[in-house]
Amino acid sequence: MEKVEQIASSGEVGAIIIEPILGRGGIKVPPPGFLSDLAKLAARHNLVFITDEIYCGAGRTGTYLASDIEGLAPDVICLGKALGGGMPLSACMMRPWVADAVHGASHEAVHTSTFLGHPIACAAGLGVMQALDKGLAGRAAQIGGLITNKAQEWQQKYPVVLEIRGRGAMIGIEMAPSVASQVVAIALRKGVMVLTEGVSNETLALMPPLVITDRELNRALNIIESAIVESQKSLIIT
């Protein structure tokens, strides 16, 4: 944080943007208090504080926004992916003073796209928000518990499983070099789609839809475990 403070006070920074939970970087959760400290730092230096919730927002981590866990009220919030429930939809929400600065006195749009405001995608987004209002985000904690319990069993049985991290239905399993990519390929052949994350694709990302049933999830986890077993056979673990 001292390094961030030094950079922020240089007079050459206008905003701080951060993923509350790092997604493509390997499903990495910041330590408690880090985000709130960063928000306070931004306020001290009159910087726009932006949270990128495209990957981790819309109920994925057990709350409406991942930043809700620390009670943050960012100046700008970016949402997408799960917001559309499978339809292409994204949103950028901002405080009035930020919007005034963006649009200026003319209020002319400075950012647009061909399918901006698509009615079907917007209807899907409303459906997602209604489901979240009815408690769908709470399902993320249940899903995360099932995945974490199973992953902890794997960690005890298979040396290639190194670390488990995440929150809600956003769980990353760091694996020995090259294993995660093999697991993804094997699982795909068996009918389960998962992704790798991290700089070296070392982390297996388990992020099922919040509407998945326990039966479906357990079946997927069993297939992933079989893929881990199969991939481990080709390695010599020291």
N, C-alpha and C positions, 0 to 999 in steps of 0.2 A: 504493500500500500504506500510505503514511503516513495518508491519509484514513481508510482502513479501521481502522487502529490507533487513531486518535482516536475513532472511533465505538464500536469494541469496548470501549474503556476507560471509556466513559461510565457503565457500570453499568445501562444500559437495554436491553442486547442479550442474548438468551439462546442464539442459534444463528446459524450462518452456513450458508446453503444456496446451492449453485452448480452450474451445469451445467459439467462438465469441458470440454466444447466447446459453445458457445452454438448452439443449433439454430434455433429460430424467429427468433432475432435476426439470422440471416444467416450461419450456419456459420462462426463465428469461434473460432479456436484461441488460447488464452492463450499468452504467451511461456513458454519453458522455465523451470521453477522456480517459477512463479507459484502453482500449486496447492499445492505442498509448503510454500511460504512462508505461504500462507493457512491451511493446516492447523496449522502451528506457531503462528501467531498465535492461532487458536482455542484451542489447548491452553494457551497462556500466560494467556488470560483465562477459562479454564474454560467455554468455549462449546461447544455441541454442533456438530460439523462434519458437515454433510449434503451428500451429492452426489446430484444429480438425474441419473440415468443412463437415464431412460426413453427418451430420444431416441438417445443415443450409446452405450448399453451393449449387453450381450449380443452381443459380437463385432463390432459395427458398425465400430469403428475399428481392428481388427486384434488387439486383446487382449480378454479376457473383459469387462473394464470399461475405459472410457476413462481412468479415474483410475489404472489399473495402470501406465501409462507412467511415472508418477512414484513408483510404489511406495507409494501412499497406502493407509491403512487407516481410512476414515471411520467416524464413530460411527453414522451412519445412511446406508443406500444405498437409493434408490428405483429400481425397475426396472419396465418395462412394454413395450408395443409388440412388439419383436422377441422378447421373452421367450416369448410365446405362439405364435410361428410362424404368425401369422394368426388365432389364437383370442384372445378377450378375456381377458387375464391380466396382472396386475400384482403386484408384491411390494414390501414395505418391510422391509428387513433392518436389524437394529440390535444394538448391543452389549447384553449382559445388564443393565448398570446403567441403560441408557436404557429398556429394556423394563420393568424394575422400576418406574421412575419413571412410565412411561406407564400401566401397568395397576394400579399400587398394590398394596396388600396383598391385595385381593379377587381380583386377576387377572381381573377381569371385562373383557370386550372393550369398549374405548371407541370403536372404529371398526369398522363392519361394513357389509355390503351384501347385497342379496337373493341374488346368485349367488356369494357368497363360497365359495371352495373347490370350484368346479364341477369335477366329476371329469374331463370331457372336456378342458377347458381345462388342467387340471393335468397330464393325460397329455401334452398337446401341449408344455407347458413342460418336462417331463422329457425329451421327445424333443429339444427344442432344446438343453438342457444336455448331453445325451449327444453330440449332433453337435459342440458346441463342445469337449467333452473330447477328441473325435477329431481336432481341428485345424481345424474349419470357420472359426474366426476368422482363420486365416492366409490364407484366400481373400480377405478384405477388402483386404489389401495388394495382391494381384494386380489386383483390380477397380479399386482406387484408382489404380494405376499406369497401367492402360489408359485410364481416364477423364482423368487428369491429362495424359498425353501428347497425347491428342486435343484437350483443351481448350487446351493450349499452342499447338498448331497453329492453332486458331481465333483465339487471341489475336494471332497474327502476321498472320492474314488479314483479320480483321474488327474494325474500330475499336470496335464496340459491346461487345466483350468486354474488360472492364477489369481484372479480378483473379481469380485462382484460389487457393482456400484449402481447407483441410480435412485429414482424415487417414483412411486406410483407405478404406472404401466410404461415406464421408460427405464429399462434395466440394461446395463452393459456388462458383459462377461469378458474380461480380458483373458486371452489365451496365449499359449506359447507361440513363437513365431511361425507363421504360415498356416497354423491350425484353423483359425477362424474362417479363412477363405475356403479351405477344404470342407469344413462343416457346412458352409453356405451351399457349396456345389452339391454335396451329397444329399443334404436336406431337400434341395430343390428337386432332385431326381425322385425323391420320395413324397413330393407333394406339399412341402412346407417352404414358404419364402421368408428368409431372414436377410439381414444386411450386415456388412462389416462397417465399423467406424474406426476412427483413429488415424494418426499420421501414417502408420504402417499397416493399416487394416487388421490390427491385432485384436480388436474388440468386436465381439458378437453382440449385435443390438437386437434385443427382444422388445418389440413395441406393438403388441397385438391391438386390434380395435377394441374399444371399450364395450362393445356389444357382444364380444365373444363369450361363449358359454364355458363353464368349467370343463365340461366333457371335451369340447373342441380344443381348449387350451392344453389339457392333459395329454390329448392325442398328439398335438404338435410338439409338446415337450418330450414325449417318448421318442418321437422321430428324431428330434434334435440330439437326444442322448445317444441314439443308435448311430447318428452321424459322427458324434464325438468319438465313440468307440472305434468306428471304422477308420477315422482319420488318425487316431492314435497308433493304430497298428503299423502305419508307415513311418513312425518316428521312433527314435531312440532317445529317451529322456534320461538325462544324467542328473 
